[in-house]
């Protein structure tokens, strides 16, 4: 923690899942000629192959990769390259930096704990295999994490922003984060890209209604589960 003070940010997100990698460099600059990604995403025998050498033929601004490569297995030893690809635009950086300075004008040094929630289109009928944020888990998990992190002084609710600014805010402002809807790729990438190198990342490990499982999350992230029998959160 950066100080003994702890601020809780309720970081709400109910927008559409991010499925587009915004490329800030030409695809021709990718060093790897061929990258083979093999993974399950909860779907046995599904293997993904990306031949980067062919992408130089395309002039489009975006590279769309469905389903998203949301697993640390795909990102081993290329963290620097991934962060380079996910650079925010100069305009977004300026706007978000100014907003962060204003929001935390009198609270620059405290630890910022963020809570990401997702409901909206998650769950039935549209996405029955994407578990939405549930109040019982979220409230219990916040209480558990505040005890884990020790102290809390203030609660902030950020203003509504577009999703680029929203993501930039999370990456820059959060020192730790709770993912209450673990199927959200938007939340996963915010957590992965956090500027704070020693950040605690907590996530809901109940995958009964999800395509994903623990293999889709870095081993250093902390899985939490609401034990209905005990009525409390446990580290899974």
N, C-alpha and C positions, 0 to 999 in steps of 0.2 A: 504494500500500500504506500501511496505517496505521502500520506499523513495519517494522523489518528482519526481525523474527521472522515465521515463517510456520508456521501450523498446518494440518495436513491433516485434514479431516473426511471419513470415509467415510460418505456419506449414502445409505444403502440405501433403496430403495423398491420393493416388489413388490406393492403393493395395486392395486385396480381403478382404471382410468383415470377421472379426474374429468371428468364431462360436465355438471355442474350449476353454474350461476352462482348463488351464494348472495347474494341481493339484500338489502342492508342499508338500502335506502330504497324507498319506494313507486315502482312503475313509473310512476305518474302524475307523478312528479317529473322524469322524463327530459325534457330540454328539446327534443331533436330529435323532431319529429313523425313523420317518416318517414326511416328510414335504409336505404339500399340497399347491400347487401354483394354484391359480385360477385367470385367467386374459384373456383379450380379444385380445390384440395386434391388435385391429381394426377388429377382426373376431368374431362376436357374437356367444355365446354359446360354445366357445372353452375353455375347462378347462384342465389344465395340472396337472398331478399327478406324483410325484417322490417318490418312496418308497426306502429310503436310506438303509434300512436294507438288501436289496438284493445285494447291490453293493460290499459287502465283498467277494462275490463269483468270482469277476472279478479281473484279474491281469494286465489289460491294464494300460498304463501310463496316458491316457487322458479320461476325461468324456465329452462326446459330448451331448449337450442339445439343440435340435432344436425344435422350434425357441428359440432364446436366451431369458433368463428371464430379459428383459430390461424394468424394471419398479420398482420404489421405493416401491411399494406395496409388492413386493417379498422380499425386503431386510430390512424391518423394524426390528430393534433391533438385527440385526446380522451383523452390519457394520464391527466390529472387525474381525469376522470370515471370511467375504468376503475379507477383506484386507490381511488376513493371507493366504488365498487360492491364491491370486494374487501376492504373493511375486515374485520378479524377481530373477533369478539365480545369484550366486556370480559373474560369469564371465560377465554377462550383466551389473550388478551394477558397476563393476570396469571400464569397457569400457566406459559406459555412464557418470559416474562421472568424469573421466579424460577428456572426450570431453566437458562436460559442463564447467569445470574449464578452459579449453583452449579457448572455444568460448567466454566466458564472463570474460576473464582474467582481463580486465580493466573496468569491468562493473558488479561487484559482487552484488551490493546492490540495483540495480534498479528493478522496477516492470516489470515482463515479461508477456506481453499480447500475447497469441498464437491464430492463426487463422487456423482452420482445414478445409481443402477442400476435396471434393470427387467427382470425375466425372467418368472417366473410364467406368466401367460396369453399373453404375447407370443410370436410365432413360431407355427409349426404345432403342433397342428392348428387351434387356435382362431383365431389372428390371424396368418396367414402373411404378410400385408403390413405387419405391425408388427415391425420388426427388434428382437430382444431384445438386451440387454447381452451382449457376448462378452468373455471373459477376455483374449484376446490384444490386442484394441483397448484395453480399459480399462487394463491394466497398462502398455502402451506409451504411451498418452495421459497417464497420471499421471506417468510418468517424464519425458515431454516437457514437460509443464506445470510440473513442479517446477523444471526447468531454466529455463523461461521466467520463472517468478516468483522464482527464485534460491534462497531458503532455506527449509528445513523443520526444525521442532524437535519437534513432537509430533503424534501421531495420535489422534483422538477418534472413538469410535463411539457416537452418541447412543442413548439408551434407546428402546424401542418406544413410540410415541405414536399417538393416533388421527390420522386424515388431516388434520383441521383444525389440530391442534397441530403435526403434521409439516410442513405447508406454512408455517405461521407461523414455525416454527423456521428453516426454510430461508431465508425472506424476510428475517428479522431477522439471522441469524447469519452468513450467507455473504457474504464479500467478493468471491469469484469462485466459479465453478461449472463443472463438466464434465457435460454431458448425454451419457451413453453409449448411451441408447436414444432417439434423437431423435424417434420417433413419440409419445413419452409427452407428452400434454397437461399432465399434472400437473407434470412437470419444466419444460416450456416456460413455464408460468405462474409457477412459482417464480422462474425466471430473469428473466422479464419484470418481476416485482414486487419484485425485490431492492431493499432500502432503500439499499444502497451505490450511489451514483449513477455512480461510475466503475468499476463492477465489470467484470471480464473474464469473459465467458461463452463457453465452448468447447463445441462439439457435434460429434457424429459425422456427417460429411457423406456417408457411404455410404448412398445412398437406393435401392439395388438391390432392397431388400425393404421398401419403405415407400410410403405414399400421398403422402408429402410430398417437397418438394425445397427448394432454398435460398431460394426466394421466400417460404417460410413462416417464415423466420427474419430478424430484424433485420440490416441490413447491417453493423452494428458488432460483431455476434457473430462469433466466430472459428471457421471450419469446419476440422475436422481429419479426416484420412483415413489409415488404415493402408496403406502401400504394401507389398504382399506381396512384390514383387520386391526392394525395398530393405530390407525387414524393419524399417521404422521409420515413425514418424508424420511426416506433412508437413502444412503449412498448405495447404488446398485452394483 
